[in-house]
Amino acid sequence: MIIQHHLSDETILEYAGGSLSEAWSIAVASHLALCPACRKRLRGMEDAGGALMATIECADTSSDQSWEEMKRRLADAPRVTPEPAASADLEVDTATDGARLPEPLRSYLGGDLDGLKWKSLGGGAYHLPIPTEDRSASARLLRIGPGKAVPEHTHNGRELTLVLKGSYHDGARQYRTGDISEADEDVEHQPIVDMDGECVCLAITDAPLKFRSWVVRLVQPFLGI
Ligand SMILES: [Zn+2]
């Protein structure tokens, strides 16, 4: 696996400082599990010590709680072993070209991925929401056929995309297994899956706060508030 697209310094710092919420942390930790180069950068930043960390804006209480939860899940997660996958893991292997899903993603999705319930988005695309306690961001797997555009695309907030299988192009840039893409509302993009096979990605996006408030407005008359 040759990884060409890495985490930004800013995101690694946020992760090291514990100010990333649970959903973002899943993607960052999963890339770190796949990427020795980013692990080295993380260690370098951690070694830089308290002076550096003190410059990071303090996380709010909810993020602290998410971080504690994340650490607890990481501690509980089974260790990844180099042994061949058991038959129950066949779907994992299929979905990642023989590689096992990286921790901590694997512990969120369970050891038996035969039970994964992909939901159709139409047009040969599927998604699988990953249950977290994170209310500020959502995590999901996307599975998209060759030559298809990545659906459910928002330009309204921050976005992290980690490729778990296959590859896609975003303009002139190609993202392959292990690559991570960071985008915000300033980035105009239209990812298209490459023609040589389907693509499975982990996608983290800001929660649709505007939509939620719209729903609240919609039901307000019925609730009498
Ligand atoms: Zn990296």
Residues whose N, C-alpha, C, O or C-beta is under 5 A from the ligand:
A	BS01	ZN	H5 H6 L7 C35 A37 C38
